[in-house]
Structures are given as C-alpha cells and as structure tokens.
Amino acid sequence: MSKPMITMTDAAADRVKELIGRSEKPVLGLRVGVNSRGCSGMSYVVEYAEEQRRFEDIVEDKGVKIFIDPTAVMFLIGSEMDYVEDKFQTGFVFTNPNEKGRCGCGESFHV
C-alpha cells in the first residue's frame, strides 16, 4: 500500500473542521499548494476549497478533504500538516521530507 500524499495530525483536522464550520460559504475542504516567494523560494498556501479545480488530487484524512494543487504535488508528497498554537506562532505547519532547507524566519523553504 502506498503512503498518502499528505496526512494531517488530529490538531490540524480539528482546526480545519472548526474553520469550515465557521465559514459563511459552503466549503468542501482545504486547498494546499505552494507559491514562489520568500527568502528560500517557496511557501505553503492554505485556503478554503469551495470547489474541486481541474486536475486536483483529493486526499481524505480524519474526516477532512484536502485538495492538492496539481503544481504542488511533487513538493508535498509524504508531508504532514499540523496545527500549532503557542506563544510564538499560531497556524498550520508542515513537516515535509522534500524540504532541503528553510529561511531563518521559517516562512519559506526550498527543495
């Protein structure tokens, strides 16, 4: 059996369910992708998915649908999405085996 493209921790799944529940528009799940920006070249993008876009993969984990931007697939394979809330940061964080390094502020990465 092959490993899922992306997985979520319980904390991430709970937070996604909470955010979707508060949305004023109908939301199918969460879209995850990457953009070219930041010191190291790429950063993660997380947004509501109101519809499935062409060529998107859908991963279902812990009752949440994750829509994967087709341009991000090769950068996300094997990643784990978590939700962290502490004194220093609040938000989704990724543990990605494809990363070769991150910038000093942690906002971007390179492969």
C-alpha positions in Angstrom: 0.0 0.0 0.0 1.4 3.4 -1.0 1.9 6.2 1.5 -0.7 9.1 1.3 0.4 12.2 -0.5 -0.3 14.3 2.7 -1.6 13.5 6.1 -2.9 15.6 9.0 -2.5 15.4 12.7 -5.5 15.4 14.9 -4.9 19.0 15.8 -4.9 20.1 12.2 -8.0 18.1 11.4 -9.9 19.5 14.4 -8.8 23.1 13.4 -9.9 22.6 9.7 -13.3 21.2 10.9 -13.7 24.3 13.2 -12.8 26.7 10.4 -15.1 25.1 7.9 -17.9 25.1 10.4 -17.5 28.9 10.8 -17.4 29.6 7.1 -20.2 31.7 5.7 -19.9 30.0 2.3 -20.2 26.3 1.6 -16.7 24.7 1.8 -15.8 21.3 0.6 -12.4 21.2 2.4 -9.0 22.8 2.4 -6.8 23.5 -0.6 -3.0 23.1 -0.1 -0.4 24.4 -2.5 2.9 26.2 -2.8 3.8 29.6 -4.2 7.1 31.0 -5.3 8.0 33.6 -2.7 10.1 34.2 0.4 13.8 34.1 1.1 14.2 30.4 0.2 11.9 30.3 -2.9 8.6 28.6 -1.9 6.0 28.9 0.8 2.9 26.9 1.6 -0.6 28.2 0.7 -3.6 27.0 2.6 -7.1 28.2 1.7 -10.8 27.1 1.6 -11.8 24.9 -1.3 -15.3 25.8 -2.4 -15.0 23.6 -5.5 -12.7 21.0 -6.9 -10.4 22.5 -9.6 -9.3 20.7 -12.7 -6.5 18.1 -12.1 -6.6 18.5 -8.3 -6.0 15.4 -6.2 -8.2 14.9 -3.2 -6.9 13.3 0.0 -9.3 12.4 2.8 -7.8 12.2 6.3 -9.6 12.2 9.6 -12.9 13.3 8.1 -11.3 16.3 6.2 -10.9 16.6 2.5 -7.6 18.2 1.3 -7.5 19.4 -2.2 -3.9 19.4 -3.6 -3.0 22.0 -6.2 -1.6 20.0 -9.1 1.5 22.2 -9.3 2.3 21.4 -5.7 2.1 17.6 -5.8 5.8 16.9 -6.2 6.7 19.3 -3.4 4.1 17.8 -0.9 4.5 14.0 -1.3 4.8 12.5 2.2 4.2 15.7 4.1 2.3 16.0 7.4 0.2 19.0 8.2 -0.2 20.1 11.8 -1.8 22.9 13.7 0.3 24.7 16.3 -0.9 27.3 18.8 1.7 28.6 21.3 3.4 31.8 22.4 5.5 32.1 19.2 3.1 31.0 16.5 -0.4 30.1 15.6 -1.2 28.3 12.4 -0.7 25.3 10.1 2.8 24.0 9.9 4.2 21.3 7.6 6.7 18.5 8.2 7.9 17.9 4.7 10.6 15.3 3.8 11.2 17.1 0.5 12.5 20.2 2.1 16.2 20.8 1.9 16.2 23.9 4.0 14.2 26.8 5.3 14.8 30.5 5.6 15.7 32.0 9.0 12.1 33.3 9.7 10.6 29.9 8.7 8.2 31.4 6.2 9.7 29.7 3.1 11.6 26.6 2.1 13.5 25.1 -0.8 13.7 21.6 -2.2 
